[in-house]
Amino acid sequence: MATESIFFGNPVPSSLATRGRVEKQWLRHFSVKTKPMYLRLSNGYRARAALGADLKAVEIPRQWYNLIADLPVKPPPYLHPKTLEPVKPEDLSALFPDELIKQEASTEKFIDIPDEVLDVYSLWRPTPLIRFRLEKLLDTPARIYYKYEGNSPAGSHKPNTAIPQVWYNAQQGIKNVVTETGAGQWGSSLAFACSLFGLGCEVWQVRASYDQKPYRRLMMQTWGAKVHPSPSNITEAGRKILEMDPSSPGSLGIAISEAVEVAATNADTKYCLGSVLNHVLLHQTVIGEECLKQMEAIGETPDLIIGCTGGGSNFAGLSFPFIREKLNGKINPIIRAVEPTACPSLTRGVYAYDYGDTAGMTPLMKMHTLGHDFIPDPIHAGGLRYHGMAPLISHVYELGYMEAIAIPQTECFQGAIQFARSEGLIPAPEPTHAIAATIREALRCRETGESKVILTAMCGHGHFDLPSYGKYLQGNMVDLSFSEEKMQASLASVPQVLA
């Protein structure tokens, strides 16, 4: 059932006087005291210190978890785009090292994490589970926690898979890797990993984010990567797009096509992917495995788990270990994905076989898709601008183990501002979707009196996304509408595969 948002449709105006009036009106939805209020949780400093000690005692997981092993119905196979037969390992060998190909098709429940990968993980893991100070301002009986992945060197959850991907490539003697990136969190994570293991790194960054987020580009270059705006004139895939639309904002699907093209035509180069594929989701389960232990340490069990979704790696990383416990009958949380209204693959897309990239160079994967030709409007959450959803998440969604909603970007940034002012952390645009959904649920609990335990994912900080915050604070951010007509035109090019 739809819930009324606590936020207004228009962003805060840039006029200070007007902004003050609007903020006062907005904050009436919270129980704000007339005198200055310290946002102290009821359990206080000593309890929070004890909580921190418990969480620090949790060890880094030594194995990744593979949800496929526990599913009662296995996910549909990837198909070769020409023969429409299930993909064989040798079909992927031009793109990935052998060990990652094995992981992609594995049905083993747990896969050991190499010691060399654990050594790098220890730079920032385990990551903290933090109690929301925002609870107090919302005056909600809900108890809310967020798992914070922004303390990694690259500032997000993405190094969890960048490190093992680069390590496996290095073990096979590969000299260079190529990839795509949206907001730049994945590209910077891969550049960081390559700097540790001595591999060359080349990144195609979606043009909209390349222009919006110059400091992510500089971060990648600082770690030694070459960065190109996508679409580019370097590849055939990029040139075709530019011929059709010289001012194309790009998309993750286009950037994937460019990177895959380069990897497929250079023997010493492999392709790395920051989301979507099984082995990527597998590596991210360190998030949820840690979180399970952390919540056990404080005696809490989540009633609701919320995460943002673009390709789905962060969402899968947090939720899959909890889905395992749900399948085993130990817990029964609602698991909710949150996506942007401008790119709603789960809530508006179709479940069908489609390409993972725009040019049709990848295997066909059964997933929720808006069509591989779909180019989302340039929202500020660049990491969520993907036409499809991870096949494994799509399968889990079809099995009914999770649900999905879509939220517009202005509501997300309104929630992000309130989060930053109470928590002290400025979130990346992507997890603001989870924050907004969490605020909706917290206010629902205030109305019903339910003391739910809510767990959400804060997958990265927004220090390099401040121009987006500037747009919001100046009153220049708008909600970009989703075009049903554009989606239908894109879906017309989806291959007709009988499944």
C-alpha positions in Angstrom: 0.0 0.0 0.0 1.4 3.4 -0.9 2.5 5.6 2.0 2.3 9.4 1.9 5.8 10.8 1.8 6.9 13.2 4.5 8.4 15.4 1.8 6.9 17.9 -0.5 7.1 17.7 -4.3 9.3 20.7 -4.9 12.9 20.9 -3.7 13.9 23.5 -1.1 14.1 27.0 -2.8 17.5 28.7 -2.9 16.2 31.9 -1.2 17.3 31.7 2.4 14.1 33.3 3.7 11.9 31.1 1.7 14.1 28.0 2.5 13.6 28.7 6.2 9.9 28.8 5.9 9.8 25.6 3.9 12.2 23.8 6.2 10.0 24.8 9.2 6.9 23.5 7.5 8.8 20.3 6.5 10.1 19.7 10.0 6.6 19.9 11.5 6.4 16.3 10.3 9.1 15.5 12.9 8.7 15.9 16.7 11.2 18.8 17.0 11.6 20.5 20.4 11.6 24.3 20.6 15.0 24.3 22.4 18.2 22.8 20.9 18.0 19.0 21.1 20.9 16.6 21.3 19.9 13.7 19.1 20.7 11.1 21.8 19.3 7.6 21.5 17.5 6.3 24.6 20.3 3.8 25.3 22.9 6.6 25.6 26.6 6.8 25.2 27.6 3.9 27.4 25.3 1.5 25.6 26.5 2.7 22.2 30.1 2.2 23.3 29.3 -1.3 24.4 27.6 -1.8 21.0 30.7 -0.6 19.3 32.9 -3.0 21.2 30.6 -6.0 20.3 30.7 -5.1 16.6 34.5 -4.7 16.6 34.7 -8.3 18.0 33.1 -9.6 14.8 35.7 -11.2 12.4 35.9 -10.7 8.7 34.1 -13.6 7.0 36.5 -16.2 5.5 34.0 -17.4 2.9 31.7 -15.9 0.4 28.1 -17.2 0.4 26.4 -18.5 -2.7 22.6 -18.2 -2.5 22.1 -20.4 -5.6 23.0 -23.4 -3.4 19.9 -22.9 -1.2 17.3 -21.9 -3.7 14.6 -24.5 -4.3 14.4 -23.4 -8.0 17.7 -22.8 -9.8 18.0 -19.6 -11.9 17.7 -19.8 -15.7 21.1 -20.3 -17.5 22.8 -17.6 -19.5 22.4 -18.2 -23.3 24.8 -17.8 -26.1 23.5 -14.9 -28.2 23.9 -16.7 -31.5 23.1 -20.4 -30.7 20.7 -19.7 -27.9 22.2 -22.7 -26.1 23.4 -22.4 -22.5 26.7 -20.7 -22.2 29.8 -22.9 -21.8 32.9 -21.9 -19.8 34.9 -21.5 -22.9 32.4 -18.9 -24.2 33.4 -16.6 -21.4 37.2 -17.2 -21.5 37.9 -14.1 -23.6 36.5 -11.9 -20.9 37.1 -13.5 -17.5 39.9 -15.5 -15.8 39.2 -19.2 -15.1 38.4 -18.9 -11.4 35.8 -16.2 -11.9 34.1 -18.3 -14.6 34.0 -21.2 -12.1 32.4 -19.0 -9.5 29.9 -17.7 -12.0 28.5 -21.2 -12.5 29.1 -22.6 -9.1 26.5 -24.2 -7.0 28.8 -24.6 -3.9 27.3 -23.0 -0.8 30.5 -21.4 0.4 33.6 -20.4 -1.4 36.9 -19.7 0.5 38.2 -16.1 0.3 42.0 -16.2 -0.6 44.3 -15.0 2.1 45.7 -12.3 -0.1 42.2 -10.9 -0.6 41.5 -11.1 3.2 44.7 -9.2 3.8 43.4 -6.3 1.7 39.9 -6.5 3.2 41.5 -6.0 6.6 42.3 -2.4 5.6 38.7 -1.5 6.2 36.7 -4.6 7.3 34.7 -5.4 9.3 32.6 -2.3 8.5 30.4 -0.8 11.2 26.7 -1.4 11.9 25.4 1.9 13.2 22.2 2.8 15.1 20.3 5.7 13.4 20.4 8.9 15.5 17.6 10.0 13.1 15.2 7.7 15.1 15.0 10.4 17.7 14.2 13.2 15.3 11.5 11.0 13.5 10.0 10.2 17.0 9.5 6.6 15.8 9.3 3.5 17.9 11.3 1.6 15.2 14.9 0.6 15.9 16.9 1.4 12.8 20.4 0.3 11.9 22.6 0.9 8.9 25.6 -1.1 7.6 28.1 1.5 6.5 30.5 0.6 3.6 31.8 4.1 3.0 35.0 3.6 5.0 36.7 1.6 2.3 39.6 3.3 0.4 37.3 4.0 -2.5 34.4 5.1 -0.3 31.9 2.4 -1.2 31.2 -1.3 -1.1 32.7 -1.8 -4.6 36.2 -2.9 -3.4 34.7 -6.0 -1.9 34.6 -7.5 -5.5 37.3 -5.3 -7.2 40.0 -6.8 -5.0 39.2 -10.5 -5.7 38.5 -9.9 -9.4 41.9 -8.2 -9.9 43.7 -10.8 -7.8 42.3 -13.7 -9.8 43.3 -11.9 -13.0 46.8 -11.3 -11.7 47.1 -15.0 -10.7 46.4 -16.0 -14.3 49.1 -13.6 -15.7 46.7 -11.0 -17.1 48.3 -7.6 -17.6 45.4 -5.3 -18.1 41.7 -5.1 -17.2 38.9 -2.9 -18.6 35.6 -1.9 -17.2 32.6 0.5 -17.2 31.5 2.8 -14.4 28.6 5.0 -13.7 29.1 7.4 -10.8 32.7 6.2 -10.6 32.6 4.2 -7.4 33.2 1.0 -9.3 35.8 2.5 -11.6 37.7 4.0 -8.6 37.5 0.7 -6.8 39.0 -1.2 -9.7 41.7 1.4 -10.2 42.6 1.0 -6.5 42.7 -2.8 -6.8 44.9 -2.6 -9.9 47.3 -0.3 -8.1 47.8 -2.9 -5.4 48.4 -5.9 -7.8 50.2 -4.1 -10.6 47.7 -4.4 -13.5 46.8 -1.7 -16.0 43.3 -0.3 -15.8 41.1 1.4 -18.4 37.7 2.7 -17.6 34.8 3.9 -19.7 32.7 6.2 -17.6 29.1 7.1 -18.5 29.2 10.6 -20.0 26.6 12.1 -17.7 28.6 11.1 -14.6 32.0 11.9 -16.3 30.8 15.5 -16.5 28.9 15.6 -13.2 31.6 14.0 -11.0 35.1 15.1 -12.1 36.7 14.2 -8.7 35.8 10.5 -9.2 37.7 10.7 -12.5 40.7 12.3 -10.7 40.5 9.6 -8.1 40.7 6.9 -10.8 43.6 8.7 -12.5 45.4 9.1 -9.1 45.4 5.3 -8.8 46.8 5.0 -12.3 43.7 4.3 -14.5 43.0 5.7 -17.9 39.4 7.1 -18.0 37.3 7.8 -21.1 33.8 9.3 -21.4 31.3 6.9 -22.8 30.1 6.8 -25.6 33.6 7.4 -27.1 35.2 7.4 -30.5 37.7 4.7 -29.3 35.3 1.8 -29.9 33.0 0.7 -32.7 30.1 0.5 -30.2 30.7 4.0 -29.0 31.0 5.5 -32.5 27.7 3.9 -33.5 25.9 5.6 -30.6 27.6 9.0 -31.3 26.5 8.8 -34.9 22.9 8.4 -33.8 23.1 11.0 -30.9 26.3 13.1 -30.7 25.2 14.5 -27.3 24.2 11.1 -25.8 24.5 11.2 -22.0 25.5 7.5 -22.2 24.4 4.6 -20.1 26.0 1.7 -18.2 24.9 -0.6 -21.0 26.8 1.5 -23.6 29.9 1.7 -21.4 29.8 -2.1 -20.9 29.7 -2.6 -24.7 32.8 -0.4 -25.1 34.8 -2.2 -22.4 33.7 -5.7 -23.6 34.8 -4.8 -27.1 38.3 -3.9 -26.0 38.7 -7.0 -23.8 37.5 -9.3 -26.6 40.0 -8.0 -29.1 43.1 -7.9 -26.8 44.6 -11.2 -25.6 46.4 -9.7 -22.6 43.2 -7.9 -21.4 40.2 -9.1 -19.4 36.9 -7.5 -18.5 35.8 -6.7 -14.9 32.2 -6.0 -14.0 31.0 -4.1 -10.9 27.5 -5.6 -10.6 24.9 -7.9 -12.2 26.9 -11.2 -12.5 26.8 -14.0 -10.0 30.4 -13.8 -9.0 30.1 -10.1 -8.3 27.1 -10.6 -6.0 28.9 -13.5 -4.4 31.9 -11.4 -3.3 29.6 -8.8 -1.8 28.1 -11.2 0.7 30.8 -10.3 3.1 28.5 -7.4 3.9 25.5 -9.5 5.0 27.7 -12.2 6.7 29.3 -9.6 8.9 25.9 -7.9 9.5 24.3 -11.2 10.7 27.0 -11.6 13.3 26.8 -8.0 14.4 23.0 -8.1 14.9 23.4 -11.4 16.8 25.9 -9.6 19.0 23.4 -7.0 20.0 20.4 -9.3 20.3 18.5 -7.8 17.3 16.7 -9.5 14.4 15.6 -7.4 11.5 11.9 -7.2 10.6 12.6 -5.3 7.4 15.8 -5.1 5.3 16.1 -2.2 2.8 18.6 -1.6 0.1 19.0 0.5 -3.1 19.2 -1.4 -6.4 20.8 -0.5 -9.8 22.5 -3.6 -10.9 22.0 -5.1 -7.5 25.4 -5.9 -6.0 25.1 -3.9 -2.7 21.5 -5.1 -2.2 22.5 -8.7 -2.8 25.5 -8.4 -0.5 23.4 -7.3 2.4 20.3 -9.4 1.8 21.4 -12.8 0.5 22.8 -14.1 3.8 19.5 -13.0 5.5 17.5 -14.8 2.7 19.5 -17.9 3.6 18.3 -17.6 7.2 14.8 -16.9 6.0 14.8 -20.1 3.8 16.0 -22.1 6.8 13.1 -20.8 8.8 15.2 -19.0 11.4 14.0 -15.4 10.6 11.3 -13.9 8.4 12.2 -10.3 7.4 10.6 -8.4 4.6 13.3 -7.6 2.1 12.7 -4.5 0.0 14.7 -3.2 -3.0 14.5 0.5 -3.8 15.1 1.8 -7.3 14.9 5.2 -9.0 11.6 6.1 -10.6 13.6 7.2 -13.7 15.1 3.7 -14.1 12.6 1.2 -12.6 13.7 -2.2 -13.9 12.1 -4.3 -11.2 8.8 -2.3 -10.8 8.2 -1.5 -14.4 10.5 -3.7 -16.5 9.7 -7.1 -18.0 11.2 -10.5 -17.0 12.8 -11.7 -20.2 16.1 -12.8 -21.7 18.1 -9.7 -22.8 21.6 -8.5 -23.3 23.6 -7.0 -20.5 24.9 -4.3 -22.7 23.6 -2.0 -25.4 25.5 -3.4 -28.4 24.4 -7.0 -27.7 27.9 -8.4 -27.1 27.2 -10.2 -23.8 25.4 -13.5 -23.3 21.6 -13.3 -23.0 20.5 -13.2 -19.3 17.0 -13.7 -18.0 16.4 -10.6 -15.9 14.0 -7.7 -15.3 14.8 -5.3 -18.0 13.7 -2.0 -19.6 15.3 -3.1 -22.8 19.1 -3.0 -23.6 18.5 0.0 -25.8 16.9 2.0 -23.0 19.0 5.1 -22.0 17.8 6.4 -18.6 17.5 10.1 -18.0 20.7 11.5 -16.3 19.6 11.3 -12.7 22.3 12.1 -10.1 22.4 8.5 -8.8 24.6 7.5 -11.8 25.3 4.0 -10.3 21.6 3.1 -10.6 21.2 4.0 -14.3 21.2 0.4 -15.6 18.6 -1.0 -17.9 18.4 -4.3 -16.2 18.6 -6.1 -12.8 21.1 -8.8 -11.8 19.6 -12.1 -13.1 19.9 -13.7 -9.6 18.1 -10.9 -7.9 15.5 -11.0 -10.7 15.0 -14.7 -10.0 14.7 -14.2 -6.3 12.1 -11.5 -7.0 10.2 -13.8 -9.2 10.2 -16.5 -6.4 8.6 -14.0 -4.1 11.4 -13.7 -1.5 11.7 -9.9 -1.9 9.7 -6.9 -3.0 10.5 -3.6 -4.7 9.5 0.1 -4.8 10.7 3.1 -6.8 11.3 6.6 -5.3 12.0 9.9 -7.1 15.3 11.7 -6.6 14.1 14.8 -4.9 12.6 12.8 -2.1 15.8 10.9 -1.9 17.9 14.0 -1.5 15.5 15.5 1.0 16.1 12.4 3.1 19.8 12.6 2.5 20.0 16.1 3.9 18.2 15.1 7.0 20.4 12.0 7.4 23.6 14.1 7.0 22.4 16.6 9.6 21.7 13.9 12.2 24.2 11.2 11.4 27.2 13.4 10.3 27.7 11.3 7.1 26.9 12.6 3.6 25.6 9.6 1.6 26.2 8.9 -2.0 23.1 9.5 -4.2 22.6 5.8 -4.7 21.9 4.9 -1.0 19.7 7.9 -0.5 17.0 5.8 -2.1 17.3 3.3 0.8 17.4 6.2 3.3 14.2 7.7 1.9 12.4 4.3 2.0 13.7 3.8 5.6 12.2 7.2 6.6 8.9 6.3 5.0 8.8 3.0 7.1 9.9 4.8 10.3 7.0 7.2 10.0 4.6 4.4 9.3 5.8 2.8 12.5 5.2 6.1 14.3 1.6 6.0 13.1 1.0 2.3 13.9 3.1 2.2 17.1 5.1 -0.8 15.8 8.6 -1.1 17.1 10.1 -2.8 14.1 13.8 -3.4 13.7 14.8 -1.9 10.3 18.2 -2.7 8.7 19.4 -0.7 5.7 22.5 -0.4 3.6 24.6 2.8 3.4 26.8 1.6 0.6 29.0 4.7 0.2 29.7 8.3 1.0 28.9 11.3 -1.2 32.0 13.4 -0.8 32.5 13.4 -4.6 28.8 14.0 -5.3 28.6 17.4 -3.7 27.6 19.1 -7.0 24.5 17.0 -6.9 23.8 18.2 -3.4 24.4 21.8 -4.6 21.7 21.4 -7.3 19.3 20.2 -4.6 20.1 22.9 -2.1 19.9 25.6 -4.8 16.4 24.4 -5.8 17.5 23.3 -9.2 16.9 19.5 -8.9 13.8 18.1 -10.5 12.3 14.7 -10.8 12.9 13.1 -14.2 9.8 11.4 -15.5 9.9 7.8 -16.7 8.8 7.4 -20.3 6.6 4.4 -20.9 6.8 5.1 -24.7 10.6 5.0 -24.6 10.6 1.8 -22.6 8.2 0.1 -25.1 10.4 1.2 -28.0 13.4 -0.3 -26.3 11.6 -3.5 -25.4 10.8 -4.0 -29.1 14.5 -4.9 -29.6 14.6 -7.5 -26.8 15.4 -10.9 -28.4 12.4 -13.2 -28.6 13.5 -16.3 -26.6 11.2 -19.0 -25.5 12.1 -19.9 -21.9 
